[in-house]
Amino acid sequence: MTAYLRPRDLDEALAARAAHPDWMVLAGATDLMVNANHRAAPTGILDLWRLAPICFVRAADGEIAIGAGATWLEVERDAAVCTHLAPLAAAAREIGALQIQARATLGGNVGTSSPVGDSLPVLLALDAELEVASVRGRRRVPYREWCTGYRTTRLAADELIVAAHLPLPGPTTRTVWRKVGTRRAQSISKVMGAAAITLDGDVVIDARVALGAIADRPVRIAAVEAAVRGQRLADAAHAARAAVGPAIQPIDDVRSTASYRREVAENLVARFFHGMMQRADR
């Protein structure tokens, strides 16, 4: 028999997590229900669905903080997210159908840490930090340090994810997110990626470029970031495309081949910069 607890507040949730670190944490249940169909029933369930202290989207002090319990539908419809973090809103709209978006949460996405999680390259490119808590206290983990392997993270057994903190991009920073899947909607990604490019006029002075679904975790592509730094936008697309192929080791799986993923990744990254040139020309 599976034990069940729905805490009334965060303190009760953290105490339960400390007492039962083997229990499954439930938010939107979009993964739990699939696992249950495969008879992988947990020993206990800690139900955090709509726990008020982690269900919020707030813009303040130069950042947008998104609670772990916020659904992707709430994220994609938030005015501040749409204005300042457009790639995150775009990724949120691609996380399953509307019914899934109304249940799936940010905390679930970063907690399960699937390499095909559409939001995860965005968190990398936008330099997010994750706030986690336990009865021992709170700490922040830069998202670039969060993933340690396939579906493994730096979250301790007694911790819960509280929020993601995303700094607002500066006035000269442009951001983008793109995805390639089998079809136009409700498709698990073959390759997806995000970038935050800071410009001085039409010269790239800084870049963060991240890809997902090409490895056991989302990854920053340091070789691309170095190749485009100091380049004019007109030259950056070519430099990025040339740099990405040798820098990645795509995977073969049931959704795609390594060779296809490599070619798509090259084109995707080049389009980041082509798209920014087109926007600059308007």
Buried (B, 14 or more C-beta within 10 A) or exposed (E): EEEEBBBEEBEBBBBBBBEBEEBBBBBBBBBBEEEBEEEEEBEBBBBBBEBEBBBBBBBEEEBBBBBBBBBBBBBBBBEBBBEBBBBBBBBBBBBBEEEBBEBBBBBBBBBEBBBBBBBBBBBBBBBBBBBBBBEEEEBEBEBBEBBEEEBEBBBEEBBBBBBBBBBBBEEEBBBBBBBBBEEEEEBBBBBBBBBBBBBEEBBBBBBBBBBBBBBBBBBBBEBBBEBBBEBBBEBBBBBBBBBBBEBBEBBEEEBBEBEBBBBBBBBBBBBBBBBBBEEEEE
